Amino acid sequence: MPSLVREFLSEMSPIEGVAAVLVLVNVWLVARRSIWNYAFGVAGVAIYGWVFFHARLYSDALLQVFFLVLNLYGLAKWRQSRAQAGEVVVERLGVGKRFAWAGGILVAIAVWGWLMHRFTDASLPWWDAGVAMTSVAAQLLMSWRKLENWWLWIAANMLSIGLYAVKGLWITMALYVVLLGLAIWGLARWRAARVEAPRGRTQLERGS
């Protein structure tokens, strides 16, 4: 057992650890419905972009650039909703839109995985594409304050745990185990807040 611990520690990257902490705080604040999550989100994805690029997980590296833009976009959308309604409103997708999103994600995974497989030396391109495209959809739905974003984060986190274990990114693998738990918790909190709020609306924490 001590040898396993030493091997685990030797695989750890300090910068990977910093990124993991930032992302954990980010998701914890999202689950608590705090607008301050975006400050930690921007810092976390910037560092993870570097980590994934050096691991040759190019889909994930490019994903962090997209996440950077989406974090800024999401901040604007949350602020806009709060300014218009006096609160940030949590919404849900209709049944038809859920099927449309699911189909779109599958197509995006197939296309992106093929591109990474055909034109790069990406490691595990299809698996990586599954994580990337599911995460993109989840981040978009989170920016639009859709409850379903948590279901997609749960799926993306489950895919990520196996992927990063295979790549030896142990801190990141452990991070996604925790993120899986946080996603389940976040889903429960957003559901409860929506049920408790009048007319299906919920107030997100005002980021103080």
MOKAPE-V180904 format. One record per pair of residues at least 12 apart in sequence whose C-alpha atoms are under 10 Angstrom apart, sorted by sequence separation. I is the first residue (numbers start at 1). J is the second residue. If there is no record, write none. Layout:
I/J + I/J
This chain:
25/37 + 26/38 + 29/41 + 48/60 + 49/61 + 50/62 + 52/64 + 78/90 + 113/125 + 114/126 + 116/128 + 117/129 + 137/149 + 138/150 + 160/172 + 161/173 + 164/176 + 190/202 + 24/37 + 25/38 + 26/39 + 27/40 + 48/61 + 49/62 + 112/125 + 113/126 + 116/129 + 138/151 + 139/152 + 160/173 + 161/174 + 190/203 + 23/37 + 25/39 + 26/40 + 27/41 + 47/61 + 49/63 + 50/64 + 112/126 + 113/127 + 115/129 + 135/149 + 138/152 + 139/153 + 161/175 + 162/176 + 190/204 + 22/37 + 25/40 + 26/41 + 46/61 + 48/63 + 49/64 + 111/126 + 113/128 + 114/129 + 134/149 + 137/152 + 138/153 + 158/173 + 160/175 + 161/176 + 162/177 + 24/40 + 25/41 + 26/42 + 45/61 + 48/64 + 49/65 + 109/125 + 110/126 + 112/128 + 113/129 + 136/152 + 137/153 + 138/154 + 157/173 + 160/176 + 161/177 + 22/39 + 23/40 + 24/41 + 26/43 + 47/64 + 48/65 + 49/66 + 109/126 + 112/129 + 113/130 + 135/152 + 136/153 + 138/155 + 159/176 + 160/177 + 161/178 + 22/40 + 23/41 + 26/44 + 45/63 + 46/64 + 49/67 + 109/127 + 111/129 + 112/130 + 134/152 + 135/153 + 138/156 + 157/175 + 158/176 + 161/179 + 21/40 + 22/41 + 23/42 + 25/44 + 45/64 + 46/65 + 49/68 + 109/128 + 110/129 + 113/132 + 134/153 + 135/154 + 137/156 + 157/176 + 158/177 + 161/180 + 22/42 + 23/43 + 24/44 + 44/64 + 45/65 + 109/129 + 110/130 + 112/132 + 113/133 + 134/154 + 135/155 + 136/156 + 156/176 + 157/177 + 160/180 + 19/40 + 22/43 + 23/44 + 45/66 + 46/67 + 108/129 + 109/130 + 112/133 + 131/152 + 134/155 + 135/156 + 157/178 + 158/179 + 19/41 + 22/44 + 23/45 + 42/64 + 45/67 + 46/68 + 108/130 + 109/131 + 131/153 + 134/156 + 135/157 + 154/176 + 157/179 + 158/180 + 21/44 + 22/45 + 42/65 + 44/67 + 45/68 + 109/132 + 110/133 + 133/156 + 134/157 + 156/179 + 157/180 + 19/43 + 20/44 + 44/68 + 106/130 + 108/132 + 109/133 + 131/155 + 132/156 + 156/180 + 157/181 + 18/43 + 19/44 + 20/45 + 22/47 + 23/48 + 42/67 + 43/68 + 105/130 + 108/133 + 109/134 + 130/155 + 131/156 + 134/159 + 154/179 + 155/180 + 18/44 + 19/45 + 22/48 + 41/67 + 42/68 + 45/71 + 107/133 + 108/134 + 130/156 + 131/157 + 153/179 + 154/180 + 157/183 + 19/46 + 20/47 + 41/68 + 42/69 + 105/132 + 106/133 + 131/158 + 132/159 + 153/180 + 154/181 + 16/44 + 19/47 + 20/48 + 42/70 + 105/133 + 106/134 + 131/159 + 132/160 + 154/182 + 155/183 + 18/47 + 19/48 + 41/70 + 42/71 + 104/133 + 105/134 + 108/137 + 130/159 + 131/160 + 153/182 + 154/183 + 18/48 + 19/49 + 38/68 + 41/71 + 42/72 + 104/134 + 105/135 + 130/160 + 131/161 + 150/180 + 153/183 + 154/184 + 16/47 + 17/48 + 40/71 + 41/72 + 105/136 + 128/159 + 152/183 + 153/184 + 15/47 + 16/48 + 19/51 + 38/70 + 39/71 + 102/134 + 105/137 + 127/159 + 128/160 + 131/163 + 150/182 + 151/183 + 15/48 + 38/71 + 39/72 + 101/134 + 104/137 + 127/160 + 150/183 + 151/184 + 153/186 + 154/187 + 16/50 + 37/71 + 38/72 + 149/183 + 150/184 + 153/187 + 15/50 + 16/51 + 38/73 + 102/137 + 127/162 + 128/163 + 150/185 + 151/186 + 15/51 + 16/52 + 38/74 + 39/75 + 101/137 + 127/163 + 128/164 + 150/186 + 151/187 + 38/75 + 149/186 + 150/187 + 13/51 + 37/75 + 149/187 + 150/188 + 35/74 + 36/75 + 124/163 + 147/186 + 148/187 + 35/75 + 101/141 + 123/163 + 147/187 + 150/190 + 147/188 + 124/166 + 148/190 + 35/78 + 124/167 + 147/190 + 34/78 + 35/79 + 123/167 + 146/190 + 147/191 + 145/190 + 147/194 + 93/141 + 92/141 + 91/141 + 98/148 + 102/152 + 90/142 + 92/144 + 35/88 + 59/112 + 91/144 + 92/145 + 93/146 + 59/113 + 90/144 + 91/145 + 92/146 + 93/147 + 33/88 + 89/144 + 90/145 + 91/146 + 92/147 + 93/148 + 59/115 + 89/145 + 90/146 + 91/147 + 92/148 + 93/149 + 33/90 + 59/116 + 88/145 + 89/146 + 90/147 + 91/148 + 92/149 + 58/116 + 57/116 + 145/204 + 58/120 + 58/121 + 59/122 + 81/144 + 56/120 + 57/121 + 58/122 + 59/123 + 78/142 + 81/145 + 56/121 + 57/122 + 58/123 + 59/124 + 60/125 + 74/139 + 77/142 + 78/143 + 56/122 + 57/123 + 58/124 + 59/125 + 63/129 + 70/136 + 74/140 + 77/143 + 78/144 + 55/122 + 56/123 + 57/124 + 58/125 + 59/126 + 73/140 + 74/141 + 76/143 + 77/144 + 78/145 + 55/123 + 56/124 + 57/125 + 59/127 + 60/128 + 63/131 + 64/132 + 67/135 + 71/139 + 74/142 + 75/143 + 77/145 + 53/122 + 56/125 + 59/128 + 60/129 + 63/132 + 67/136 + 70/139 + 71/140 + 74/143 + 58/128 + 59/129 + 60/130 + 62/132 + 63/133 + 66/136 + 70/140 + 73/143 + 74/144 + 57/128 + 58/129 + 59/130 + 60/131 + 61/132 + 71/142 + 72/143 + 73/144 + 74/145 + 57/129 + 59/131 + 60/132 + 63/135 + 64/136 + 67/139 + 70/142 + 71/143 + 59/132 + 60/133 + 63/136 + 66/139 + 67/140 + 70/143 + 58/132 + 59/133 + 57/132 + 60/135 + 91/190 + 90/190 + 90/191 + 92/194 + 90/193 + 91/194 + 90/194 + 89/194 + 57/163 + 57/164 + 90/197 + 89/197 + 92/200 + 55/164 + 91/200 + 57/167 + 90/200 + 91/201 + 56/167 + 89/200 + 90/201 + 91/202 + 30/142 + 55/167 + 89/201 + 90/202 + 55/168 + 88/201 + 89/202 + 90/203 + 55/169 + 87/201 + 88/202 + 89/203 + 90/204 + 87/202 + 88/203 + 89/204 + 87/203 + 88/204 + 52/169 + 86/203 + 87/204 + 88/205 + 51/169 + 85/203 + 86/204 + 87/205 + 88/206 + 31/150 + 87/206 + 86/206 + 51/172 + 82/203 + 82/204 + 82/205 + 48/172 + 82/206 + 78/204 + 79/206 + 78/206 + 79/207 + 21/171 + 20/171 + 21/172 + 24/175 + 28/179 + 31/182 + 19/171 + 20/172 + 23/175 + 24/176 + 27/179 + 30/182 + 31/183 + 16/169 + 17/170 + 18/171 + 19/172 + 20/173 + 23/176 + 30/183 + 31/184 + 32/185 + 33/186 + 16/170 + 17/171 + 20/174 + 21/175 + 24/178 + 28/182 + 31/185 + 32/186 + 16/171 + 17/172 + 20/175 + 24/179 + 27/182 + 28/183 + 31/186 + 12/168 + 13/169 + 16/172 + 19/175 + 20/176 + 23/179 + 27/183 + 30/186 + 31/187 + 33/189 + 11/168 + 12/169 + 13/170 + 14/171 + 28/185 + 29/186 + 31/188 + 32/189 + 33/190 + 11/169 + 12/170 + 13/171 + 17/175 + 24/182 + 28/186 + 31/189 + 32/190 + 11/170 + 12/171 + 13/172 + 20/179 + 27/186 + 31/190 + 8/168 + 11/171 + 12/172 + 30/190 + 33/193 + 8/169 + 9/170 + 8/170 + 9/171 + 8/171 + 33/202 + 35/204 + 36/205 + 33/203 + 34/204 + 35/205 + 36/206 + 37/207 + 33/204 + 34/205 + 35/206 + 36/207 + 32/204 + 33/205 + 34/206 + 35/207 + 36/208 + 31/204 + 32/205 + 33/206 + 34/207 + 35/208 + 30/204 + 33/207 + 34/208 + 30/205 + 29/205 + 29/207
